[in-house]
Structure formats: C-alpha cells, structure tokens
C-alpha cells in the first residue's frame, strides 16, 4: 500500500471525483466521464502505454460513485482487486484505485462521510444478499523465484518484470473467455465457466512463458506453477468461496493423492500433459 496524498477535498462539488496520486498528480473526473490515454486525464496518463485509450468510466448514481472498466487491456483495480469489465462497481472515498497496474491513486470526494452513511458497505450487506452459486473452474498461477529477483534487481526493475507477467497471463485469460479476478503478490487468480477453456489457457500460459524464456536472459525467465480445480462457488462482494469437487473431463494424467491443508480427505491430483492426450491413471478418467 502506498501512502495517501495529503490535502483537503471537502469543498468538491458532488458531481466531481478526484484521483489523487501520491506523487502529486491529480485527475479531476465529473459524472459520466471516461478516463484514459485519449480521454479525461490524458495529460497524466498518456505516457503509460499499458493504459487503454478509453480505460474506465466513473458515474454517480443515487448519491454514490461507481467505476466501470471499459474492457481495458490491463484492467482496473480497486483495493488491489481487478473489477469485472462492463459492470458498475461501488467506490468509496479514500479507496485505492489503479488504472491498470501502472497508475495508482486514491479516490477523493467532497462528501466522503455522508456517502459512508448513505451507502452501506457491500460486505456488510452480504448477509442480506442472495448467494450467487455457480460451478466454475478456479485457476491459480504462482511465480517461482520472485523474492530473489526483487532482492537482486531492486523494486523498480522487479515491478516492471511482474507487470509484464500480468499482461502476458491476462491476455491468455481473456482469450480463453476467463475472468482475471485479482493479483495476489506474484500470483494470479482467475475463473472460467468452461473447464476445457481453463485447461487450454493453462497450457497456453506455459507455452507463452517458455517462448519468452527462450528469447531472454536466464535472469529474466518466468517459471510458473499453475493449479486448477472445479466446483460450486459463492460470489460475495466479488470474492469466491466454495467446496471444490471433482467433475468434467480434461486431458491429464493421475499422479496420486495428497493431503491438502484444511481439507480432511486426501485429494486426487492430476497433471495436464498435452492437448491431444486423454486422462489416464488409476483414478477414473475425467477429473481435475
């Protein structure tokens, strides 16, 4: 978390929102305006090629502010979590927003306290919201060796290295109709409706990273560990909860049972071994 910028915004009109970066850069946004490299804030954002020309829209409705990601290439993040493209997401005074991972700012409004009273927090409302249950594939991709890279190369170089990885993996997720839920340090969490699309995405990620590694110095190589499972999850305030169960058919090989932390029974583990090979092994074919 970076430090919040100093300054008072109490006198802002209700229809104005400010994106205030710690380095003093400020973008003033009015109700309905779009932020991006060729839109509002272009004098600040134009230097960042990772930001889309029309990246995100900010709208005010019923006394509250919302942000809508306009299918940007590298996403819009609220409090470190990537929001769903095309959907209105509630934002609050003082929250951290990232227009792609490269421009970070705090949301400032002129009536933060009043909005806090008028609009309940989404997690506070969770108990009154009907659970949105859905069967999905959860994909978790974790980068090996990032701590050593940060220590050796320094924060600035390592940050750019990680951002490049985010871009590579996000493009694969989008191409396979998945949703990039959020980044967790040097890892990515994504969900897919179709298990076959999830498997193809995982295979493509490793193929792209291998191609990248062949064309770069050893020090800049990426080595990812990717795991997936399928089951019924519950969406609550854009977080995922659920009991995972085996289901569906993928191209894989059974490699044994493992005891996972927090799970009573030993879990069957499968390795994806290629696009054209069926599942094989002692367990029944067809489980992730």
Number of C-alpha atoms within 10 A of each C-alpha: 7 10 10 16 17 10 9 10 14 12 9 14 12 15 17 19 24 19 23 23 22 15 11 10 14 16 18 14 19 17 16 15 15 23 25 23 21 16 18 21 18 16 13 14 23 16 10 14 10 21 25 23 20 18 24 25 22 22 21 18 11 7 12 20 24 17 24 20 26 20 17 19 17 23 26 26 22 21 13 18 18 23 22 20 18 14 13 16 18 18 19 20 19 16 15 22 24 20 23 22 21 15 16 21 25 24 22 24 24 19 18 17 12 11 16 13 9 12 14 10 14 13 13 10 11 13 10 8 12 10 12 9 14 13 18 20 26 23 26 19 20 19 17 15 13 17 11 11 17 16 10 12 13 11 12 9 12 19 17 13 18 18 16 13 17 18 17 16 22 22 16 19 24 16 12 19 15 22 21 26 21 20 19 13 11 18 18 20 19 21 22 23 16 16 23 17 18 26 24 18 23 24 17 16 21 17 12 15 17 15 12 15 16 11 10 11 9 9 10 13 18 19 15 18 12 17 18 19 20 25 15 15 20 18 15 18 14 16 12 14 12 15 10 15 13 13 16 12 14 24 22 24 23 20 14 14 13 11 11 10 8 6 9 8 11 12 14 15 18 25 16 19 13 15 13 8 12 15 22 16 12 9 16 9 19 18 21 26
